[in-house]
C-alpha cells in the first residue's frame, strides 16, 4: 500500500494514508489510485459477511488526493507552514460500494480558490463505474489559528 506516493507531500501516514499512486497531476487536476487491501482492518467490522469500504474512508481518499493537489500547487508540503484541513463537505453522492481487492480511481479538480480556501470536486470510480462524487473545501491551518 502507498508504494507510489511520496508521503512527504502529505501530513498523513499509515495506517491513515488512503492514496497509493499519483497517476497524473496538473495545475488544477489530479488523478490518484487506491488499491483496496482485502486485509484492511476496517473490513473485519464493516461488514464481516459482506465487506465494503466505509464511505467516510472513500471520501477521505478523495480529500487526501485533494491535499496532494494542493501541495503541488503550493510548491510542496511544509509542516511548519500549516496542514491542509477540511472546512466543508458538500453534496456527497454515493453510487456503488467498494469491495476488498478493488482499485479506486480518484479524480480531483480545483473548482475555485478564494482567500486561501480551495473548493474541489472529487469523482471516484471502480473499473470506470461511478462510486462517489463529493465537493469539498480545504484550507491550510496554521498553529496560531488552532487557539482561536
N, C-alpha and C positions, 0 to 999 in steps of 0.2 A: 504494500500500500504506500502511496505517496512517493514512489521512486522518481517520477519525472518532475516534481515540484521543488524548486529552491525555497526551502522553508524560511529563508531569511527575508522574504518579501511579505511574510505574514506573522502576526503575533501568536497564532495558533500552533499547537504541537500535538502529536499523537498522545492520547487516543482521540483528541477532538480536532483532527485535521481531516477534512472531507473533500479534498481535491487531490487526485493522483497525478494528473498530467495537464499541462497547459498545451493545448493543441495549436492555438493561434491567438495572437494578441495584436490589436491595432490601437490607435489612439482613443477610440470611443467604443471598442467592442473586444470581447474576449470569448474564446471557446475553451472549455475545460472538460475533463473527464474524471469520473469516479468509478472505479471498479468495485462493486459492492461485494465485499468479502463475506462469503457464507458463514464464516466463523466469528463474525462481529458479535460482541456480547449482547447488543440490543435485540438480536433475533431470538435469544433464549426466552425473552419475556414478551415479545411483540411479533407475532403471537406464536407460541411453541408448535402448534399443529397446523398453522397456516402463516408462516413468517413473511412479514412485509416490513420494509424500511419505514420508520416513523416519518410522517410528513414534515415534522419540525426539523428533522435531520436532512431531509431533501432540501428544504428551504435553507438550512444552514450551509449546505454545499453551494447553493446559489449565492448566498451572502459572502462566503469566503472567496468565491470566484470574483465577485464584485470588488472585494478588498484587494485582490491581486491586480485587477484592472486599475484601481485607484493608486496602488503603489507604483505601477508602471507609469501612470500619468504624472505622478509627483516625483519621479526620479528615484524610487526605491522606498523601502520601509525603514524608518529610523525611530526606534522606540523612544528616544529622548525627545522627539517632536510630537509624541502622542500616538494613540492607537485608533484604528478605524472602529467606530461603534455604530450600531444600527439605531436610527432615531424614529423610523416609521416603517411599518409593513402595511401594504395596501393591496387589496384585491387579489389574494392568493386563490387560485383555482386549480384544483387537483383533478386530473383526468383518468389516471390509472395508477395502481400500486407498483412499487419497485420491489422485486424479489431477490433473494440471495443469488449471487453469481451474475447478475445483470450489470451492464455498463450504463451509467447515467451520463449523458452528454448534456452539457450546460452552455448556453449562450447568454451572455450578459451584455446589454447595450446601455451606454450612458445617455440618458434622455435629456437631462438638464443639470446645470451647475449654477448655483446662486449662493453667494456669501459663504462659501466653504461647505455647502450642502450639496450632495451628489445624488440625484434621483436616477435610478436604474431600473430596467426591466429585465427579468431573467425568464428564460424558457428552458425547461429541461425535458429531454426525451430519452426513451429507451428504444433502440432499433428504429429510429425515426418516428416513433409513436409518442404523442404528447403525454407528459407526466404532470407538469405543473407550469403555471405562468404566474409570476408574482412581481409586483412593483414595490420598490423599497428605497429608502433614503438613508444615507450614512454620512457621517462627518468624522473628522479627526478630533478626538477628545484629548485635551491637554490636562496635566496634573492639576493646574490651578482651577480648572472647571470642575474637577471631582469634588471640591469642597463647597461648591455653591449650592 
